[in-house]
Amino acid sequence: MASARRRAAERWSDTPWRRNADVPGTWLRGPAAPDPAVLQPLDVALRRGALTLRGYDRLLRVAWTVADIAGHDELSRDDVGRALFLRRGAAA
């Protein structure tokens, strides 16, 4: 877990934030946004009404944490999928 925290701190080192939980959604969807193909599952859920924009941002933060734990430097579609799975699992 310490390596995941270090990875997040390195990613956000040029910003005022150090943890994924602290990064505002506008930043995650703006300057820090990954490739649109990575975000496609979240975009679909948002359009269907299965997610609010606040939920979208929360899932992006979780996806970045999943990526950090897995040792990924960039957010992948698999990381987003795992975050969605965790959300569904918590709701069940």
C-alpha positions in Angstrom: 0.0 0.0 0.0 2.9 2.3 0.7 4.0 2.0 -3.0 0.5 2.9 -4.2 0.6 6.0 -2.0 4.0 6.9 -3.4 2.7 6.4 -7.0 -0.2 8.7 -6.4 2.0 11.3 -4.7 4.3 11.2 -7.7 1.5 11.6 -10.1 0.1 14.6 -8.4 3.5 16.2 -7.5 2.9 19.2 -9.8 -0.5 19.9 -8.1 -1.6 20.9 -4.6 -2.8 17.3 -4.0 -1.0 14.1 -3.0 -3.8 11.5 -2.7 -6.4 10.4 -5.3 -9.1 11.2 -2.8 -8.1 14.9 -2.7 -8.1 15.6 -6.4 -11.3 17.5 -7.5 -13.4 15.9 -10.2 -13.0 18.8 -12.5 -9.3 18.1 -12.6 -9.8 14.3 -13.0 -12.1 15.0 -16.0 -10.0 17.9 -17.3 -6.2 18.2 -17.2 -5.7 14.7 -15.8 -8.3 13.0 -17.9 -7.1 9.7 -19.6 -7.9 8.7 -23.1 -11.6 8.9 -23.9 -11.7 5.1 -24.6 -10.7 4.5 -21.0 -13.5 6.6 -19.7 -16.1 5.1 -22.1 -17.7 2.7 -19.5 -18.2 5.7 -17.1 -19.6 7.9 -19.9 -22.1 5.2 -20.8 -23.2 4.8 -17.2 -23.5 8.6 -16.9 -25.7 8.9 -20.1 -27.9 6.0 -18.9 -28.5 7.7 -15.6 -26.8 4.9 -13.7 -24.2 7.4 -12.4 -24.3 11.0 -11.3 -21.4 13.3 -12.1 -20.4 13.0 -8.4 -20.4 9.2 -8.7 -18.4 9.5 -11.9 -15.7 11.5 -10.1 -15.7 9.1 -7.1 -15.3 6.1 -9.5 -12.4 7.9 -11.2 -10.7 8.3 -7.9 -11.2 4.6 -7.1 -10.0 3.6 -10.6 -6.8 5.6 -10.0 -6.3 3.9 -6.7 -6.9 0.5 -8.3 -4.2 1.5 -10.9 -1.8 2.5 -8.2 -2.2 -0.7 -6.3 -1.7 -2.7 -9.6 1.5 -0.6 -10.3 0.1 1.1 -13.5 1.4 4.5 -14.5 -1.6 5.2 -16.5 -5.3 4.6 -16.0 -6.6 1.6 -18.1 -10.0 0.5 -19.0 -9.5 -2.5 -16.8 -8.9 -0.2 -13.8 -12.2 1.6 -14.6 -13.9 -1.7 -14.9 -12.7 -2.9 -11.5 -13.8 0.4 -9.9 -17.3 -0.2 -11.4 -17.3 -3.8 -10.2 -16.4 -2.6 -6.7 -19.2 -0.1 -6.8 -21.7 -2.7 -7.8 -20.4 -5.2 -5.2 -20.8 -2.6 -2.5 -24.4 -1.8 -3.5 -25.4 -5.5 -3.5 
